[in-house]
Amino acid sequence: MTIGIAILGAGIFAKEGTDSAEEANVPYTDNWQNISLQFKRSRLSP
Amino acid sequence: MKAIYSRSEKSATALAGSANVDAYFDDPSTPSKSLHDLLAREDIHAVVVALPILVQPDVIKKALAAGKHVLSEKPIAKDVATAQELIEWHAKKHSDRIWSVAENFRFLEAVQFGADQVGKIGGSVTTFSMKLYGFIDENDKFFKTPWYGSSLNSGNGADGL
């Protein structure tokens, strides 16, 4: 299943990355990868 | 990825342009470009909330009420009371929508092991707490964020500095 997602909060996302990226050992510069990881862990995607 | 929202047009369009998705914003007010308009889109099933702490609870509620699944950055709110109210609101009103907080420590092997052991004893883990003590470089970009810099925000780095 493909889900459509949106990011709410472009300023923080672009300038700081996400704080949880650090815990997930995902580079701040690769937030897209972090989002994918988070959604998988949240069981929002297969 | 379908869209990006920011309170200001400048932030929204900058990131949306690099990702080649639609931009939404509330400042300046523009027809069909507000957060409300984004949340009304049926092709968007879930949202990632990475807004300032004080703004997050209200936006999380709006997204859940619009039928979206939500992944929100931590912390949930400015204090425990506000966070508890939000958790209870979600459980009562929109438990059919997934709301997850981007807190990765709960996925650590040690935490998972602990949960398994509790399960074998006959219980279940509903919460866990963690205390970390350490130094942060004052030039670190997170040191300068409101979360780390203000003791008004529960669970922030300033509590331990």
N, CA and C atoms of all chains as a GROMACS GRO file, in nm:
protein
  621
    1MET      N    1   0.084  -0.119   0.000
    1MET     CA    2   0.000   0.000   0.000
    1MET      C    3   0.088   0.125   0.000
    2THR      N    4   0.054   0.220  -0.081
    2THR     CA    5   0.126   0.347  -0.084
    2THR      C    6   0.045   0.451  -0.007
    3ILE      N    7   0.112   0.521   0.084
    3ILE     CA    8   0.041   0.625   0.159
    3ILE      C    9   0.097   0.761   0.122
    4GLY      N   10   0.006   0.858   0.113
    4GLY     CA   11   0.048   0.995   0.087
    4GLY      C   12   0.078   1.064   0.218
    5ILE      N   13   0.194   1.128   0.229
    5ILE     CA   14   0.228   1.195   0.354
    5ILE      C   15   0.262   1.341   0.327
    6ALA      N   16   0.253   1.420   0.432
    6ALA     CA   17   0.290   1.561   0.426
    6ALA      C   18   0.372   1.594   0.549
    7ILE      N   19   0.462   1.686   0.535
    7ILE     CA   20   0.541   1.735   0.648
    7ILE      C   21   0.482   1.867   0.695
    8LEU      N   22   0.457   1.878   0.823
    8LEU     CA   23   0.407   2.003   0.881
    8LEU      C   24   0.519   2.062   0.965
    9GLY      N   25   0.582   2.166   0.915
    9GLY     CA   26   0.692   2.226   0.988
    9GLY      C   27   0.820   2.231   0.907
   10ALA      N   28   0.816   2.302   0.798
   10ALA     CA   29   0.931   2.304   0.707
   10ALA      C   30   1.053   2.372   0.766
   11GLY      N   31   1.032   2.474   0.850
   11GLY     CA   32   1.145   2.549   0.904
   11GLY      C   33   1.236   2.462   0.988
   12ILE      N   34   1.180   2.394   1.086
   12ILE     CA   35   1.259   2.306   1.173
   12ILE      C   36   1.315   2.190   1.094
   13PHE      N   37   1.232   2.134   1.010
   13PHE     CA   38   1.274   2.017   0.933
   13PHE      C   39   1.395   2.048   0.846
   14ALA      N   40   1.394   2.164   0.784
   14ALA     CA   41   1.502   2.199   0.691
   14ALA      C   42   1.629   2.245   0.762
   15LYS      N   43   1.612   2.320   0.874
   15LYS     CA   44   1.728   2.380   0.939
   15LYS      C   45   1.794   2.288   1.041
   16GLU      N   46   1.713   2.214   1.116
   16GLU     CA   47   1.768   2.136   1.226
   16GLU      C   48   1.759   1.986   1.204
   17GLY      N   49   1.681   1.945   1.108
   17GLY     CA   50   1.654   1.803   1.096
   17GLY      C   51   1.557   1.764   1.206
   18THR      N   52   1.546   1.640   1.235
   18THR     CA   53   1.459   1.596   1.342
   18THR      C   54   1.544   1.541   1.454
   19ASP      N   55   1.509   1.573   1.576
   19ASP     CA   56   1.586   1.530   1.691
   19ASP      C   57   1.597   1.378   1.697
   20SER      N   58   1.490   1.313   1.658
   20SER     CA   59   1.489   1.167   1.665
   20SER      C   60   1.584   1.105   1.564
   21ALA      N   61   1.626   1.182   1.467
   21ALA     CA   62   1.721   1.128   1.369
   21ALA      C   63   1.851   1.086   1.436
   22GLU      N   64   1.888   1.160   1.538
   22GLU     CA   65   2.011   1.129   1.610
   22GLU      C   66   2.002   0.992   1.677
   23GLU      N   67   1.890   0.967   1.740
   23GLU     CA   68   1.872   0.839   1.807
   23GLU      C   69   1.870   0.723   1.709
   24ALA      N   70   1.814   0.749   1.592
   24ALA     CA   71   1.801   0.643   1.492
   24ALA      C   72   1.929   0.622   1.413
   25ASN      N   73   2.033   0.699   1.449
   25ASN     CA   74   2.160   0.692   1.378
   25ASN      C   75   2.144   0.724   1.229
   26VAL      N   76   2.053   0.815   1.202
   26VAL     CA   77   2.032   0.860   1.065
   26VAL      C   78   2.089   1.001   1.053
   27PRO      N   79   2.168   1.027   0.952
   27PRO     CA   80   2.225   1.161   0.937
   27PRO      C   81   2.117   1.268   0.929
   28TYR      N   82   2.142   1.382   0.992
   28TYR     CA   83   2.044   1.490   0.989
   28TYR      C   84   2.013   1.533   0.847
   29THR      N   85   2.113   1.515   0.762
   29THR     CA   86   2.095   1.560   0.624
   29THR      C   87   2.006   1.466   0.544
   30ASP      N   88   1.973   1.352   0.602
   30ASP     CA   89   1.892   1.254   0.529
   30ASP      C   90   1.759   1.231   0.601
   31ASN      N   91   1.684   1.340   0.615
   31ASN     CA   92   1.558   1.328   0.687
   31ASN      C   93   1.455   1.243   0.616
   32TRP      N   94   1.465   1.236   0.486
   32TRP     CA   95   1.368   1.154   0.413
   32TRP      C   96   1.383   1.009   0.455
   33GLN      N   97   1.507   0.966   0.471
   33GLN     CA   98   1.531   0.829   0.516
   33GLN      C   99   1.477   0.810   0.658
   34ASN      N  100   1.496   0.912   0.740
   34ASN     CA  101   1.446   0.903   0.877
   34ASN      C  102   1.295   0.889   0.881
   35ILE      N  103   1.227   0.964   0.797
   35ILE     CA  104   1.081   0.956   0.793
   35ILE      C  105   1.037   0.816   0.755
   36SER      N  106   1.102   0.761   0.655
   36SER     CA  107   1.068   0.625   0.612
   36SER      C  108   1.085   0.526   0.726
   37LEU      N  109   1.198   0.541   0.798
   37LEU     CA  110   1.225   0.451   0.911
   37LEU      C  111   1.119   0.467   1.019
   38GLN      N  112   1.085   0.591   1.049
   38GLN     CA  113   0.987   0.615   1.154
   38GLN      C  114   0.851   0.558   1.119
   39PHE      N  115   0.812   0.574   0.995
   39PHE     CA  116   0.681   0.523   0.956
   39PHE      C  117   0.679   0.371   0.960
   40LYS      N  118   0.788   0.309   0.922
   40LYS     CA  119   0.794   0.163   0.929
   40LYS      C  120   0.782   0.116   1.074
   41ARG      N  121   0.852   0.187   1.162
   41ARG     CA  122   0.844   0.150   1.303
   41ARG      C  123   0.706   0.175   1.360
   42SER      N  124   0.640   0.274   1.308
   42SER     CA  125   0.506   0.306   1.356
   42SER      C  126   0.400   0.220   1.287
   43ARG      N  127   0.445   0.133   1.201
   43ARG     CA  128   0.356   0.043   1.127
   43ARG      C  129   0.257   0.119   1.040
   44LEU      N  130   0.301   0.232   0.991
   44LEU     CA  131   0.217   0.306   0.900
   44LEU      C  132   0.244   0.268   0.756
   45SER      N  133   0.352   0.190   0.737
   45SER     CA  134   0.378   0.142   0.602
   45SER      C  135   0.423  -0.004   0.611
   46PRO      N  136   0.407  -0.081   0.506
   46PRO     CA  137   0.442  -0.224   0.509
   46PRO      C  138   0.590  -0.245   0.539
   47MET      N  139   0.554   1.137  -0.077
   47MET     CA  140   0.552   1.274  -0.025
   47MET      C  141   0.466   1.360  -0.116
   48LYS      N  142   0.365   1.421  -0.055
   48LYS     CA  143   0.270   1.498  -0.135
   48LYS      C  144   0.280   1.649  -0.112
   49ALA      N  145   0.307   1.688   0.012
   49ALA     CA  146   0.300   1.830   0.042
   49ALA      C  147   0.383   1.866   0.165
   50ILE      N  148   0.414   1.994   0.176
   50ILE     CA  149   0.485   2.046   0.292
   50ILE      C  150   0.414   2.172   0.338
   51TYR      N  151   0.393   2.178   0.471
   51TYR     CA  152   0.331   2.298   0.529
   51TYR      C  153   0.430   2.366   0.622
   52SER      N  154   0.431   2.496   0.619
   52SER     CA  155   0.504   2.575   0.718
   52SER      C  156   0.420   2.697   0.747
   53ARG      N  157   0.441   2.757   0.863
   53ARG     CA  158   0.360   2.874   0.895
   53ARG      C  159   0.388   2.988   0.798
   54SER      N  160   0.511   2.998   0.754
   54SER     CA  161   0.543   3.106   0.660
   54SER      C  162   0.559   3.052   0.518
   55GLU      N  163   0.520   3.134   0.423
   55GLU     CA  164   0.531   3.096   0.283
   55GLU      C  165   0.676   3.069   0.244
   56LYS      N  166   0.766   3.150   0.298
   56LYS     CA  167   0.907   3.138   0.262
   56LYS      C  168   0.963   3.000   0.294
   57SER      N  169   0.939   2.953   0.416
   57SER     CA  170   0.990   2.821   0.456
   57SER      C  171   0.923   2.710   0.378
   58ALA      N  172   0.793   2.724   0.360
   58ALA     CA  173   0.718   2.619   0.291
   58ALA      C  174   0.763   2.603   0.147
   59THR      N  175   0.773   2.714   0.077
   59THR     CA  176   0.807   2.705  -0.065
   59THR      C  177   0.953   2.662  -0.085
   60ALA      N  178   1.041   2.700   0.007
   60ALA     CA  179   1.182   2.662  -0.008
   60ALA      C  180   1.199   2.511  -0.002
   61LEU      N  181   1.139   2.448   0.099
   61LEU     CA  182   1.154   2.303   0.113
   61LEU      C  183   1.069   2.227   0.011
   62ALA      N  184   0.950   2.278  -0.014
   62ALA     CA  185   0.862   2.212  -0.110
   62ALA      C  186   0.924   2.213  -0.250
   63GLY      N  187   0.993   2.322  -0.281
   63GLY     CA  188   1.057   2.330  -0.411
   63GLY      C  189   1.166   2.227  -0.428
   64SER      N  190   1.244   2.206  -0.323
   64SER     CA  191   1.353   2.108  -0.333
   64SER      C  192   1.300   1.966  -0.338
   65ALA      N  193   1.181   1.945  -0.282
   65ALA     CA  194   1.123   1.811  -0.283
   65ALA      C  195   1.022   1.791  -0.396
   66ASN      N  196   0.995   1.898  -0.469
   66ASN     CA  197   0.901   1.895  -0.580
   66ASN      C  198   0.762   1.850  -0.537
   67VAL      N  199   0.714   1.908  -0.427
   67VAL     CA  200   0.579   1.878  -0.379
   67VAL      C  201   0.505   2.010  -0.355
   68ASP      N  202   0.376   2.003  -0.321
   68ASP     CA  203   0.294   2.123  -0.302
   68ASP      C  204   0.328   2.192  -0.170
   69ALA      N  205   0.326   2.324  -0.170
   69ALA     CA  206   0.354   2.403  -0.050
   69ALA      C  207   0.226   2.461   0.007
   70TYR      N  208   0.215   2.456   0.141
   70TYR     CA  209   0.101   2.515   0.212
   70TYR      C  210   0.155   2.604   0.324
   71PHE      N  211   0.082   2.711   0.355
   71PHE     CA  212   0.128   2.805   0.458
   71PHE      C  213   0.010   2.891   0.503
   72ASP      N  214   0.026   2.956   0.617
   72ASP     CA  215  -0.080   3.042   0.670
   72ASP      C  216  -0.042   3.189   0.670
   73ASP      N  217   0.084   3.217   0.642
   73ASP     CA  218   0.131   3.356   0.641
   73ASP      C  219   0.212   3.383   0.515
   74PRO      N  220   0.160   3.461   0.421
   74PRO     CA  221   0.032   3.532   0.425
   74PRO      C  222  -0.085   3.440   0.393
   75SER      N  223  -0.201   3.478   0.441
   75SER     CA  224  -0.322   3.401   0.415
   75SER      C  225  -0.350   3.398   0.265
   76THR      N  226  -0.360   3.278   0.210
   76THR     CA  227  -0.379   3.262   0.066
   76THR      C  228  -0.483   3.153   0.041
   77PRO      N  229  -0.581   3.180  -0.046
   77PRO     CA  230  -0.685   3.080  -0.073
   77PRO      C  231  -0.627   2.945  -0.115
   78SER      N  232  -0.680   2.838  -0.058
   78SER     CA  233  -0.644   2.699  -0.093
   78SER      C  234  -0.502   2.660  -0.052
   79LYS      N  235  -0.436   2.741   0.031
   79LYS     CA  236  -0.297   2.712   0.067
   79LYS      C  237  -0.276   2.694   0.218
   80SER      N  238  -0.383   2.691   0.294
   80SER     CA  239  -0.370   2.686   0.439
   80SER      C  240  -0.349   2.543   0.489
   81LEU      N  241  -0.317   2.533   0.618
   81LEU     CA  242  -0.307   2.401   0.682
   81LEU      C  243  -0.439   2.327   0.670
   82HIS      N  244  -0.548   2.400   0.687
   82HIS     CA  245  -0.681   2.340   0.674
   82HIS      C  246  -0.699   2.277   0.536
   83ASP      N  247  -0.652   2.345   0.434
   83ASP     CA  248  -0.666   2.294   0.297
   83ASP      C  249  -0.581   2.169   0.277
   84LEU      N  250  -0.463   2.169   0.334
   84LEU     CA  251  -0.377   2.049   0.323
   84LEU      C  252  -0.445   1.930   0.391
   85LEU      N  253  -0.497   1.953   0.511
   85LEU     CA  254  -0.558   1.843   0.587
   85LEU      C  255  -0.688   1.794   0.522
   86ALA      N  256  -0.744   1.874   0.434
   86ALA     CA  257  -0.867   1.834   0.364
   86ALA      C  258  -0.839   1.743   0.245
   87ARG      N  259  -0.714   1.730   0.207
   87ARG     CA  260  -0.680   1.648   0.091
   87ARG      C  261  -0.696   1.499   0.123
   88GLU      N  262  -0.769   1.430   0.038
   88GLU     CA  263  -0.795   1.288   0.061
   88GLU      C  264  -0.678   1.200   0.021
   89ASP      N  265  -0.588   1.255  -0.061
   89ASP     CA  266  -0.473   1.174  -0.104
   89ASP      C  267  -0.358   1.180  -0.004
   90ILE      N  268  -0.376   1.255   0.103
   90ILE     CA  269  -0.277   1.257   0.211
   90ILE      C  270  -0.333   1.180   0.330
   91HIS      N  271  -0.266   1.070   0.362
   91HIS     CA  272  -0.316   0.981   0.467
   91HIS      C  273  -0.248   1.005   0.601
   92ALA      N  274  -0.126   1.058   0.598
   92ALA     CA  275  -0.049   1.074   0.721
   92ALA      C  276   0.035   1.201   0.715
   93VAL      N  277   0.064   1.255   0.832
   93VAL     CA  278   0.148   1.375   0.836
   93VAL      C  279   0.260   1.358   0.938
   94VAL      N  280   0.372   1.422   0.911
   94VAL     CA  281   0.484   1.430   1.004
   94VAL      C  282   0.482   1.570   1.064
   95VAL      N  283   0.474   1.579   1.196
   95VAL     CA  284   0.468   1.709   1.261
   95VAL      C  285   0.603   1.743   1.323
   96ALA      N  286   0.667   1.846   1.270
   96ALA     CA  287   0.797   1.891   1.321
   96ALA      C  288   0.791   2.041   1.345
   97LEU      N  289   0.696   2.081   1.428
   97LEU     CA  290   0.674   2.222   1.458
   97LEU      C  291   0.729   2.255   1.596
   98PRO      N  292   0.742   2.384   1.628
   98PRO     CA  293   0.785   2.420   1.764
   98PRO      C  294   0.695   2.358   1.870
   99ILE      N  295   0.751   2.328   1.985
   99ILE     CA  296   0.682   2.251   2.088
   99ILE      C  297   0.546   2.310   2.126
  100LEU      N  298   0.540   2.440   2.144
  100LEU     CA  299   0.415   2.500   2.189
  100LEU      C  300   0.304   2.492   2.084
  101VAL      N  301   0.341   2.475   1.960
  101VAL     CA  302   0.244   2.470   1.852
  101VAL      C  303   0.194   2.328   1.826
  102GLN      N  304   0.276   2.231   1.860
  102GLN     CA  305   0.249   2.093   1.820
  102GLN      C  306   0.114   2.036   1.867
  103PRO      N  307   0.076   2.048   1.995
  103PRO     CA  308  -0.048   1.983   2.039
  103PRO      C  309  -0.169   2.021   1.955
  104ASP      N  310  -0.184   2.149   1.926
  104ASP     CA  311  -0.300   2.193   1.849
  104ASP      C  312  -0.298   2.138   1.707
  105VAL      N  313  -0.182   2.135   1.646
  105VAL     CA  314  -0.172   2.084   1.509
  105VAL      C  315  -0.194   1.932   1.506
  106ILE      N  316  -0.143   1.862   1.607
  106ILE     CA  317  -0.167   1.717   1.615
  106ILE      C  318  -0.317   1.690   1.623
  107LYS      N  319  -0.386   1.768   1.705
  107LYS     CA  320  -0.532   1.750   1.717
  107LYS      C  321  -0.602   1.777   1.585
  108LYS      N  322  -0.562   1.883   1.518
  108LYS     CA  323  -0.625   1.916   1.390
  108LYS      C  324  -0.604   1.805   1.287
  109ALA      N  325  -0.484   1.749   1.284
  109ALA     CA  326  -0.455   1.644   1.187
  109ALA      C  327  -0.533   1.517   1.217
  110LEU      N  328  -0.538   1.478   1.344
  110LEU     CA  329  -0.613   1.358   1.382
  110LEU      C  330  -0.762   1.379   1.356
  111ALA      N  331  -0.812   1.497   1.388
  111ALA     CA  332  -0.954   1.527   1.366
  111ALA      C  333  -0.988   1.525   1.217
  112ALA      N  334  -0.888   1.551   1.133
  112ALA     CA  335  -0.909   1.549   0.988
  112ALA      C  336  -0.895   1.407   0.933
  113GLY      N  337  -0.868   1.311   1.022
  113GLY     CA  338  -0.860   1.171   0.979
  113GLY      C  339  -0.722   1.127   0.936
  114LYS      N  340  -0.620   1.205   0.968
  114LYS     CA  341  -0.484   1.169   0.927
  114LYS      C  342  -0.414   1.087   1.036
  115HIS      N  343  -0.327   0.998   0.995
  115HIS     CA  344  -0.235   0.935   1.089
  115HIS      C  345  -0.124   1.037   1.115
  116VAL      N  346  -0.068   1.033   1.236
  116VAL     CA  347   0.028   1.138   1.274
  116VAL      C  348   0.155   1.078   1.333
  117LEU      N  349   0.268   1.124   1.283
  117LEU     CA  350   0.397   1.098   1.344
  117LEU      C  351   0.450   1.233   1.389
  118SER      N  352   0.459   1.255   1.520
  118SER     CA  353   0.500   1.386   1.569
  118SER      C  354   0.635   1.379   1.638
  119GLU      N  355   0.708   1.488   1.622
  119GLU     CA  356   0.838   1.494   1.688
  119GLU      C  357   0.820   1.505   1.840
  120LYS      N  358   0.919   1.463   1.913
  120LYS     CA  359   0.917   1.480   2.058
  120LYS      C  360   0.974   1.617   2.095
  121PRO      N  361   0.946   1.670   2.212
  121PRO     CA  362   0.848   1.617   2.307
  121PRO      C  363   0.706   1.644   2.260
  122ILE      N  364   0.610   1.576   2.323
  122ILE     CA  365   0.472   1.588   2.280
  122ILE      C  366   0.418   1.728   2.302
  123ALA      N  367   0.452   1.785   2.418
  123ALA     CA  368   0.398   1.916   2.455
  123ALA      C  369   0.494   1.985   2.551
  124LYS      N  370   0.455   2.104   2.598
  124LYS     CA  371   0.543   2.183   2.684
  124LYS      C  372   0.557   2.124   2.824
  125ASP      N  373   0.454   2.046   2.868
  125ASP     CA  374   0.461   1.987   3.001
  125ASP      C  375   0.381   1.856   3.004
  126VAL      N  376   0.395   1.784   3.112
  126VAL     CA  377   0.331   1.652   3.124
  126VAL      C  378   0.179   1.663   3.120
  127ALA      N  379   0.123   1.764   3.188
  127ALA     CA  380  -0.022   1.778   3.193
  127ALA      C  381  -0.081   1.795   3.053
  128THR      N  382  -0.019   1.880   2.973
  128THR     CA  383  -0.068   1.902   2.837
  128THR      C  384  -0.055   1.775   2.754
  129ALA      N  385   0.054   1.704   2.773
  129ALA     CA  386   0.076   1.580   2.699
  129ALA      C  387  -0.027   1.474   2.739
  130GLN      N  388  -0.054   1.463   2.868
  130GLN     CA  389  -0.153   1.365   2.916
  130GLN      C  390  -0.291   1.396   2.859
  131GLU      N  391  -0.326   1.523   2.856
  131GLU     CA  392  -0.456   1.563   2.802
  131GLU      C  393  -0.466   1.524   2.655
  132LEU      N  394  -0.358   1.542   2.583
  132LEU     CA  395  -0.357   1.508   2.440
  132LEU      C  396  -0.368   1.357   2.420
  133ILE      N  397  -0.298   1.281   2.501
  133ILE     CA  398  -0.303   1.135   2.492
  133ILE      C  399  -0.446   1.085   2.519
  134GLU      N  400  -0.508   1.140   2.622
  134GLU     CA  401  -0.645   1.099   2.657
  134GLU      C  402  -0.743   1.140   2.549
  135TRP      N  403  -0.723   1.258   2.493
  135TRP     CA  404  -0.809   1.307   2.385
  135TRP      C  405  -0.801   1.214   2.265
  136HIS      N  406  -0.680   1.173   2.230
  136HIS     CA  407  -0.663   1.081   2.116
  136HIS      C  408  -0.731   0.948   2.144
  137ALA      N  409  -0.714   0.896   2.266
  137ALA     CA  410  -0.772   0.766   2.300
  137ALA      C  411  -0.925   0.769   2.294
  138LYS      N  412  -0.983   0.879   2.334
  138LYS     CA  413  -1.129   0.889   2.339
  138LYS      C  414  -1.189   0.923   2.203
  139LYS      N  415  -1.124   1.010   2.131
  139LYS     CA  416  -1.186   1.066   2.011
  139LYS      C  417  -1.139   1.004   1.879
  140HIS      N  418  -1.010   0.970   1.871
  140HIS     CA  419  -0.957   0.930   1.740
  140HIS      C  420  -0.861   0.812   1.750
  141SER      N  421  -0.894   0.714   1.831
  141SER     CA  422  -0.806   0.600   1.848
  141SER      C  423  -0.798   0.513   1.723
  142ASP      N  424  -0.888   0.537   1.626
  142ASP     CA  425  -0.880   0.463   1.500
  142ASP      C  426  -0.770   0.517   1.411
  143ARG      N  427  -0.716   0.631   1.445
  143ARG     CA  428  -0.601   0.687   1.372
  143ARG      C  429  -0.474   0.661   1.452
  144ILE      N  430  -0.366   0.625   1.382
  144ILE     CA  431  -0.240   0.602   1.452
  144ILE      C  432  -0.172   0.735   1.481
  145TRP      N  433  -0.138   0.755   1.607
  145TRP     CA  434  -0.057   0.871   1.645
  145TRP      C  435   0.068   0.816   1.713
  146SER      N  436   0.180   0.839   1.652
  146SER     CA  437   0.306   0.790   1.707
  146SER      C  438   0.402   0.906   1.728
  147VAL      N  439   0.481   0.896   1.834
  147VAL     CA  440   0.581   0.999   1.863
  147VAL      C  441   0.717   0.947   1.821
  148ALA      N  442   0.793   1.033   1.754
  148ALA     CA  443   0.922   0.992   1.700
  148ALA      C  444   1.026   0.981   1.811
  149GLU      N  445   1.004   0.885   1.897
  149GLU     CA  446   1.095   0.858   2.008
  149GLU      C  447   1.158   0.720   1.983
  150ASN      N  448   1.284   0.722   1.947
  150ASN     CA  449   1.347   0.598   1.903
  150ASN      C  450   1.401   0.511   2.015
  151PHE      N  451   1.421   0.568   2.133
  151PHE     CA  452   1.481   0.488   2.240
  151PHE      C  453   1.397   0.364   2.273
  152ARG      N  454   1.268   0.374   2.253
  152ARG     CA  455   1.182   0.260   2.286
  152ARG      C  456   1.209   0.141   2.195
  153PHE      N  457   1.280   0.164   2.084
  153PHE     CA  458   1.312   0.054   1.994
  153PHE      C  459   1.450  -0.006   2.021
  154LEU      N  460   1.522   0.048   2.117
  154LEU     CA  461   1.654  -0.007   2.149
  154LEU      C  462   1.641  -0.150   2.200
  155GLU      N  463   1.742  -0.230   2.169
  155GLU     CA  464   1.737  -0.371   2.209
  155GLU      C  465   1.721  -0.386   2.359
  156ALA      N  466   1.792  -0.301   2.435
  156ALA     CA  467   1.786  -0.311   2.581
  156ALA      C  468   1.645  -0.285   2.632
  157VAL      N  469   1.578  -0.187   2.574
  157VAL     CA  470   1.442  -0.154   2.616
  157VAL      C  471   1.347  -0.265   2.574
  158GLN      N  472   1.366  -0.316   2.453
  158GLN     CA  473   1.282  -0.426   2.405
  158GLN      C  474   1.301  -0.550   2.492
  159PHE      N  475   1.426  -0.577   2.530
  159PHE     CA  476   1.456  -0.691   2.617
  159PHE      C  477   1.385  -0.675   2.752
  160GLY      N  478   1.391  -0.554   2.805
  160GLY     CA  479   1.324  -0.528   2.932
  160GLY      C  480   1.174  -0.552   2.923
  161ALA      N  481   1.116  -0.508   2.811
  161ALA     CA  482   0.972  -0.527   2.792
  161ALA      C  483   0.939  -0.676   2.784
  162ASP      N  484   1.025  -0.752   2.715
  162ASP     CA  485   1.002  -0.897   2.705
  162ASP      C  486   1.006  -0.962   2.843
  163GLN      N  487   1.103  -0.920   2.924
  163GLN     CA  488   1.116  -0.979   3.057
  163GLN      C  489   0.995  -0.946   3.144
  164VAL      N  490   0.948  -0.824   3.134
  164VAL     CA  491   0.828  -0.786   3.210
  164VAL      C  492   0.710  -0.870   3.164
  165GLY      N  493   0.703  -0.894   3.033
  165GLY     CA  494   0.595  -0.976   2.980
  165GLY      C  495   0.598  -1.118   3.034
  166LYS      N  496   0.717  -1.172   3.050
  166LYS     CA  497   0.730  -1.307   3.105
  166LYS      C  498   0.686  -1.313   3.250
  167ILE      N  499   0.710  -1.204   3.322
  167ILE     CA  500   0.666  -1.199   3.462
  167ILE      C  501   0.513  -1.193   3.468
  168GLY      N  502   0.455  -1.130   3.368
  168GLY     CA  503   0.309  -1.123   3.367
  168GLY      C  504   0.254  -0.983   3.357
  169GLY      N  505   0.332  -0.888   3.314
  169GLY     CA  506   0.284  -0.751   3.301
  169GLY      C  507   0.311  -0.698   3.163
  170SER      N  508   0.290  -0.572   3.146
  170SER     CA  509   0.322  -0.507   3.020
  170SER      C  510   0.378  -0.368   3.049
  171VAL      N  511   0.466  -0.324   2.960
  171VAL     CA  512   0.528  -0.192   2.978
  171VAL      C  513   0.439  -0.086   2.915
  172THR      N  514   0.397   0.008   2.993
  172THR     CA  515   0.316   0.118   2.938
  172THR      C  516   0.398   0.246   2.929
  173THR      N  517   0.497   0.262   3.015
  173THR     CA  518   0.585   0.379   3.008
  173THR      C  519   0.726   0.338   3.048
  174PHE      N  520   0.821   0.419   3.010
  174PHE     CA  521   0.956   0.399   3.062
  174PHE      C  522   1.022   0.536   3.075
  175SER      N  523   1.116   0.546   3.165
  175SER     CA  524   1.185   0.673   3.182
  175SER      C  525   1.334   0.652   3.163
  176MET      N  526   1.400   0.755   3.123
  176MET     CA  527   1.542   0.746   3.092
  176MET      C  528   1.609   0.877   3.133
  177LYS      N  529   1.720   0.868   3.202
  177LYS     CA  530   1.793   0.989   3.239
  177LYS      C  531   1.931   0.985   3.176
  178LEU      N  532   1.964   1.090   3.107
  178LEU     CA  533   2.094   1.099   3.043
  178LEU      C  534   2.167   1.222   3.095
  179TYR      N  535   2.292   1.207   3.128
  179TYR     CA  536   2.372   1.320   3.173
  179TYR      C  537   2.494   1.332   3.081
  180GLY      N  538   2.518   1.452   3.034
  180GLY     CA  539   2.633   1.470   2.946
  180GLY      C  540   2.650   1.615   2.910
  181PHE      N  541   2.754   1.644   2.839
  181PHE     CA  542   2.781   1.780   2.797
  181PHE      C  543   2.741   1.798   2.650
  182ILE      N  544   2.705   1.919   2.618
  182ILE     CA  545   2.674   1.950   2.479
  182ILE      C  546   2.757   2.072   2.440
  183ASP      N  547   2.815   2.065   2.323
  183ASP     CA  548   2.895   2.176   2.272
  183ASP      C  549   2.806   2.298   2.252
  184GLU      N  550   2.847   2.413   2.304
  184GLU     CA  551   2.761   2.532   2.290
  184GLU      C  552   2.751   2.578   2.146
  185ASN      N  553   2.832   2.524   2.059
  185ASN     CA  554   2.820   2.556   1.917
  185ASN      C  555   2.731   2.455   1.844
  186ASP      N  556   2.686   2.352   1.916
  186ASP     CA  557   2.598   2.253   1.856
  186ASP      C  558   2.466   2.321   1.818
  187LYS      N  559   2.415   2.288   1.700
  187LYS     CA  560   2.294   2.357   1.653
  187LYS      C  561   2.174   2.331   1.744
  188PHE      N  562   2.172   2.216   1.810
  188PHE     CA  563   2.059   2.189   1.897
  188PHE      C  564   2.068   2.267   2.029
  189PHE      N  565   2.189   2.304   2.068
  189PHE     CA  566   2.208   2.383   2.190
  189PHE      C  567   2.136   2.516   2.180
  190LYS      N  568   2.124   2.566   2.059
  190LYS     CA  569   2.066   2.699   2.037
  190LYS      C  570   1.915   2.694   2.010
  191THR      N  571   1.856   2.576   2.011
  191THR     CA  572   1.714   2.568   1.985
  191THR      C  573   1.635   2.601   2.112
  192PRO      N  574   1.509   2.646   2.098
  192PRO     CA  575   1.427   2.678   2.216
  192PRO      C  576   1.411   2.561   2.312
  193TRP      N  577   1.407   2.440   2.257
  193TRP     CA  578   1.387   2.323   2.344
  193TRP      C  579   1.503   2.309   2.443
  194TYR      N  580   1.623   2.318   2.392
  194TYR     CA  581   1.739   2.304   2.479
  194TYR      C  582   1.763   2.428   2.563
  195GLY      N  583   1.727   2.540   2.511
  195GLY     CA  584   1.765   2.665   2.575
  195GLY      C  585   1.672   2.716   2.683
  196SER      N  586   1.550   2.663   2.691
  196SER     CA  587   1.455   2.716   2.788
  196SER      C  588   1.409   2.607   2.885
  197SER      N  589   1.418   2.637   3.013
  197SER     CA  590   1.372   2.541   3.113
  197SER      C  591   1.220   2.536   3.120
  198LEU      N  592   1.152   2.620   3.041
  198LEU     CA  593   1.005   2.614   3.037
  198LEU      C  594   0.956   2.490   2.966
  199ASN      N  595   1.044   2.427   2.889
  199ASN     CA  596   1.005   2.310   2.813
  199ASN      C  597   1.045   2.183   2.887
  200SER      N  598   0.947   2.108   2.930
  200SER     CA  599   0.971   1.987   3.006
  200SER      C  600   1.053   1.887   2.927
  201GLY      N  601   1.147   1.824   2.995
  201GLY     CA  602   1.225   1.719   2.931
  201GLY      C  603   1.336   1.770   2.842
  202ASN      N  604   1.367   1.897   2.851
  202ASN     CA  605   1.467   1.951   2.760
  202ASN      C  606   1.608   1.936   2.814
  203GLY      N  607   1.702   1.974   2.732
  203GLY     CA  608   1.841   1.960   2.773
  203GLY      C  609   1.881   2.056   2.882
  204ALA      N  610   1.813   2.172   2.892
  204ALA     CA  611   1.850   2.273   2.990
  204ALA      C  612   1.833   2.223   3.132
  205ASP      N  613   1.744   2.125   3.152
  205ASP     CA  614   1.722   2.074   3.286
  205ASP      C  615   1.849   2.014   3.344
  206GLY      N  616   1.934   1.963   3.255
  206GLY     CA  617   2.050   1.892   3.306
  206GLY      C  618   2.179   1.970   3.291
  207LEU      N  619   2.170   2.092   3.242
  207LEU     CA  620   2.292   2.168   3.218
  207LEU      C  621   2.342   2.234   3.345
   0.00000   0.00000   0.00000
